Amino acid sequence: MQDKSLESNAGGKPDSGQTKPKSRIWRKIVISVAIASTTFIVGSGAFAGYLYYKANQAFDKIAAPDEEAAQQPVATDEPPAQPAEPLVDKPISFLLTGVDNREGSGGTMNADVLMLASYDPADKSAALMSVPRDLKIASDDHGTHKANYFFPYYYNKDKDAVIPNVKAFYSDLLQTPIDYMVVVDFAGLREIVDALGGLDLNVDMDMRYIDNADGTNIDLKQGQQKLGGKEVLDFVRYRKSNQGTEESSDMARNERQQQVLTQMVDKMSSLSGISQWGNILDIVGEHIRTDIPKDTLIDWIINYRSMKPQSLNLNALEGVWDSPYIYVPESDLSAKLSAVRAKLALPALDMDELKDRIGTIEDDESEEQP
């Protein structure tokens, strides 16, 4: 009997005792996949609704009113339908400003970060130029000052009009129509980084600085490491030392700021980053101001992953220090500003006008600097 059984199986006929377990296994796999897919679809819809609810709350505080939306019925907390048209149908430009209004800063609203950016939706590419805070800028209306002077000037003059006034000033100065401006205070940067679980950054030098007046205590060691929000803020702010470490230039600070911005953009589009967007939106509502219309912001947030630039051209202006200002080589200013403007289909720069208003040096002068 045993031999016949072996012969029967050897003939290639399936054994029913083996087929049933396999069938059950495949059935379980199919059911599991179906359940997981359904859960994902339902969960995605619920999460989108949650994000819309959080964004709606946050952007009531930070965004400019949408004139068209103001004429429509009151919005619900339901997420908008996926737009049939592209969210951005033409290149746009931004001015990003990071301000220091921490306790101990005297309420000066110092603009320690200033970046001009452009975004082209056709190929999802972006370009960004960082402006040194000590760059020499001349103005017929205000005289000659450092680049970080103008935001606090307009803020103290009329804080409700600071964004349109600063945007108009830099649009004229940089010969680049600026569509939107975003203002981030340093406390917001710290809290967003913590919500993202910190950033892995390459600290380019030992950094040590103490200022008891505003509570600054920077103590970072050189090397690749994971930094929390407080340390990331120290990393992007560090310039001078009173504890024996080497001092940093404005240009090096700009490169650090771009390193941080790039990693934050990448991390916010990861699964772990997206899971924290509810917390991030709470932080945004308290620490960011912009003139981007609320409905536009919500659309961008809900569709962030499709909006994220696939390529980012980072440009930090090089320069030399000649107290009390930084001066930039003409060719460096021309090339890096043109890289941002190229995405906006603008006419060529008027370099004579630009040199009249921005502190520049001939290229051979920059090569002579130590």
C-alpha positions in Angstrom: 0.0 0.0 0.0 2.8 2.3 0.8 4.5 1.7 -2.5 1.3 2.4 -4.5 0.9 5.7 -2.7 4.4 6.7 -3.6 3.9 5.7 -7.2 0.7 7.7 -7.4 2.4 10.9 -6.1 5.3 10.3 -8.5 2.9 10.3 -11.4 2.5 14.1 -11.0 -1.1 14.3 -9.7 -1.6 16.8 -7.0 -2.2 15.6 -3.5 -5.4 17.1 -2.1 -4.0 17.1 1.4 -1.2 19.5 0.3 -3.4 21.6 -2.0 -5.9 22.8 0.7 -3.2 24.3 3.0 -1.7 26.1 0.0 -5.1 27.4 -1.1 -5.8 28.7 2.4 -2.4 30.4 2.5 -3.0 32.2 -0.7 -6.5 33.1 0.3 -5.1 34.7 3.5 -2.5 36.6 1.5 -5.1 38.0 -0.9 -7.4 38.9 2.0 -4.5 40.6 3.9 -3.5 42.6 0.9 -7.1 43.7 0.3 -7.5 44.7 4.0 -4.2 46.6 3.9 -5.1 48.4 0.7 -8.6 49.3 2.0 -7.1 50.5 5.3 -4.5 52.6 3.4 -7.1 54.2 1.2 -9.4 55.0 4.1 -6.5 56.0 6.3 -5.2 58.3 3.6 -8.5 60.0 3.2 -8.9 60.4 6.9 -5.3 61.7 7.2 -5.9 64.2 4.4 -9.0 65.4 6.2 -7.0 65.7 9.4 -4.3 67.7 7.6 -6.9 69.9 6.1 -8.4 70.6 9.5 -5.0 71.4 11.0 -4.0 73.5 8.1 -7.3 75.4 8.1 -6.7 76.3 11.8 -3.0 77.2 11.3 -3.4 79.3 8.2 -6.1 81.4 9.7 -3.2 82.8 11.7 -0.4 83.1 9.2 -1.8 83.5 5.7 -3.1 86.4 3.7 -6.9 86.3 3.1 -8.0 84.8 -0.2 -10.2 87.5 -1.8 -12.1 84.9 -3.9 -12.6 82.6 -1.0 -13.9 85.4 1.1 -16.9 85.7 -1.2 -17.7 82.0 -1.0 -19.7 80.1 1.7 -17.8 79.3 4.9 -15.5 76.4 4.3 -16.0 73.1 6.1 -13.3 70.8 7.6 -13.6 68.5 4.6 -10.5 68.3 2.4 -10.9 69.9 -1.1 -11.2 67.6 -4.1 -8.0 66.9 -6.0 -7.6 69.8 -8.4 -8.1 69.1 -12.1 -5.6 71.8 -13.1 -2.0 72.0 -11.8 -1.6 73.6 -8.4 1.0 76.0 -9.9 0.6 76.7 -13.6 3.5 79.2 -13.9 6.9 79.9 -12.3 6.7 81.7 -9.0 9.2 83.4 -6.7 9.6 83.7 -3.0 11.5 85.7 -0.4 12.3 83.7 2.7 13.3 85.6 5.9 14.4 84.1 9.2 14.1 86.6 12.1 15.5 86.6 15.6 12.9 87.8 18.1 14.0 85.6 21.0 13.8 86.7 24.6 16.9 88.8 25.2 17.1 90.1 21.6 15.5 93.4 22.6 12.6 92.9 20.1 14.8 93.9 17.3 13.4 91.4 14.7 16.9 91.0 13.2 16.7 89.3 9.8 19.5 86.8 10.1 18.4 84.7 7.1 17.5 86.1 3.7 16.9 83.9 0.7 15.5 84.5 -2.8 14.0 81.5 -4.4 12.2 80.5 -7.6 10.1 77.4 -8.6 9.3 76.1 -12.0 6.3 73.7 -12.0 7.1 72.5 -15.5 10.0 70.4 -14.4 9.6 70.8 -10.6 12.9 72.5 -10.2 13.9 75.3 -7.8 16.8 77.7 -7.4 17.7 79.6 -4.3 20.2 82.4 -3.5 21.3 83.2 0.0 22.1 86.9 0.8 24.7 87.6 3.4 23.2 89.6 6.3 26.1 92.1 6.3 25.9 92.7 2.5 26.2 96.4 1.8 23.0 97.9 0.3 22.4 101.5 -0.8 19.0 103.0 -1.0 17.9 106.5 -2.0 15.2 106.4 0.6 17.1 104.8 3.5 20.8 105.5 2.9 23.4 102.7 3.1 22.9 99.7 5.5 23.4 96.0 5.9 21.0 93.7 4.2 19.5 92.7 7.6 18.5 96.3 8.3 15.4 96.6 6.1 13.1 94.0 7.7 13.3 95.5 11.2 13.0 99.0 9.7 9.8 98.2 8.0 8.5 96.1 10.9 9.0 99.0 13.4 7.5 101.4 10.9 4.3 99.4 10.3 4.3 95.7 11.4 1.0 95.1 9.5 2.6 96.2 6.2 6.0 94.7 6.8 5.7 91.9 4.3 4.5 93.9 1.3 7.0 96.7 2.0 10.0 94.3 2.4 8.9 92.3 -0.7 8.6 95.5 -2.8 12.0 96.7 -1.6 13.8 93.5 -2.5 11.9 93.0 -5.7 13.2 96.4 -6.9 16.7 95.8 -5.6 17.2 92.4 -7.1 15.3 93.2 -10.3 13.1 90.2 -9.6 9.3 90.4 -9.1 8.6 88.5 -5.8 5.3 86.7 -5.7 5.3 85.7 -2.0 7.2 86.2 1.2 7.6 83.8 4.2 8.8 85.0 7.6 10.0 82.3 10.1 11.1 83.1 13.6 13.9 81.2 15.2 11.7 79.5 17.8 9.6 78.0 15.0 12.7 76.6 13.3 13.8 74.9 16.6 10.3 73.4 17.3 9.9 72.1 13.7 13.3 70.4 13.8 12.3 68.7 17.1 9.0 67.6 15.6 10.9 66.0 12.7 13.1 64.1 15.1 16.3 66.2 14.5 18.6 66.5 11.5 21.8 64.7 10.5 24.2 67.5 9.7 27.9 67.9 9.0 29.1 70.5 11.5 32.0 72.1 9.6 33.9 73.4 12.7 34.0 73.6 16.4 31.5 76.2 17.6 31.6 77.8 21.0 29.9 81.1 22.0 28.2 82.3 25.2 26.0 85.4 25.6 24.3 85.6 29.0 22.3 88.6 27.9 20.1 86.6 25.5 20.7 83.1 26.8 22.9 82.0 23.9 25.1 79.0 24.7 26.5 77.4 21.5 28.7 74.4 22.1 29.1 72.1 19.0 31.9 69.8 17.9 33.0 69.4 14.3 31.8 66.3 12.5 28.7 64.5 11.2 26.1 64.2 13.9 22.4 64.3 14.7 21.3 67.7 16.1 18.1 68.6 17.9 16.2 71.9 17.3 18.3 74.0 19.7 21.6 72.7 18.2 20.3 73.2 14.6 19.5 76.8 15.5 23.0 77.3 17.0 24.5 75.7 13.9 22.8 78.2 11.5 23.4 81.2 13.7 27.0 80.8 14.7 29.4 83.6 13.5 31.7 84.7 16.3 33.3 83.1 19.3 34.3 84.2 22.7 35.4 80.8 23.9 38.5 80.1 21.8 37.0 78.5 18.7 37.4 79.8 15.1 34.9 82.4 14.0 32.6 81.8 11.0 31.9 84.0 7.9 28.5 85.0 6.7 29.0 82.9 3.6 29.6 79.8 5.7 26.5 80.5 7.6 24.5 80.8 4.4 25.8 77.4 3.3 24.7 75.9 6.7 21.3 77.5 6.3 20.9 75.9 2.9 22.1 72.5 4.2 19.4 72.7 6.9 16.7 73.8 4.5 17.4 71.0 2.1 17.3 68.3 4.7 14.1 69.7 6.2 12.4 69.6 2.8 13.5 66.0 2.3 12.5 64.9 5.8 9.1 66.5 5.6 8.3 64.4 2.5 9.3 61.1 4.2 6.7 58.9 5.9 8.1 59.7 9.3 8.0 63.4 8.5 4.5 63.3 7.1 3.3 61.6 10.2 4.3 64.7 12.2 2.6 67.2 10.0 -0.2 67.8 12.4 2.3 68.9 15.0 4.3 70.9 12.5 1.1 72.8 11.4 0.5 73.7 15.0 4.0 75.1 15.2 3.6 76.9 11.8 0.5 78.7 13.1 2.5 80.3 15.9 5.8 81.0 14.3 5.4 81.7 10.5 3.8 84.6 8.7 3.2 84.9 4.9 1.2 86.7 2.2 0.4 83.4 0.4 -3.4 83.1 0.3 -4.8 80.6 2.8 -6.6 78.4 0.2 -3.4 78.2 -1.9 -1.4 77.2 1.2 -3.8 74.5 2.1 -3.7 73.1 -1.5 0.1 73.0 -1.4 0.2 71.3 2.0 -2.3 68.6 1.1 -0.4 67.9 -2.1 3.1 68.6 -0.7 4.7 65.5 -2.2 3.7 66.3 -5.7 4.8 69.9 -5.2 8.2 69.1 -3.7 11.1 70.2 -6.1 12.8 67.3 -7.8 16.0 69.4 -8.2 17.2 72.3 -6.1 20.0 74.6 -7.3 21.5 76.2 -4.1 23.6 79.4 -4.4 25.3 81.1 -1.5 26.9 84.5 -2.5 30.6 84.6 -1.8 32.1 87.8 -0.5 34.8 89.6 1.4 34.6 91.4 4.7 35.6 95.1 4.8 34.2 96.4 8.0 31.4 97.0 8.5 30.1 95.4 5.3 30.5 92.4 3.0 31.2 93.0 -0.6 30.5 90.4 -3.3 32.4 89.8 -6.6 30.4 91.1 -9.6 30.5 87.9 -11.5 29.3 85.8 -8.5 26.4 88.1 -7.9 25.5 88.1 -11.6 25.7 84.3 -12.0 23.8 83.4 -8.8 21.1 86.0 -9.1 20.6 85.0 -12.8 20.2 81.4 -11.8 17.2 82.3 -9.7 15.8 84.7 -12.3 16.2 82.2 -15.2 13.2 80.2 -14.1 11.0 83.3 -14.2 11.7 84.3 -17.9 12.9 87.8 -17.0 15.0 90.1 -19.1 18.7 90.3 -18.5 20.1 92.0 -15.4 21.0 95.6 -15.4 24.4 95.2 -13.8 25.2 98.9 -13.7 22.1 99.6 -11.6 22.8 96.5 -9.4 26.4 97.6 -8.7 25.1 101.1 -7.8 22.9 99.6 -5.0 24.8 96.5 -3.9 28.4 96.5 -2.5 30.5 94.7 -5.2 34.1 94.3 -6.0 36.0 93.4 -9.2 36.7 89.7 -9.5 40.5 90.2 -9.3 40.0 92.0 -6.0 38.3 89.0 -4.4 41.3 86.8 -5.5 43.7 89.1 -3.6 41.9 88.6 -0.3 43.7 86.2 2.1 
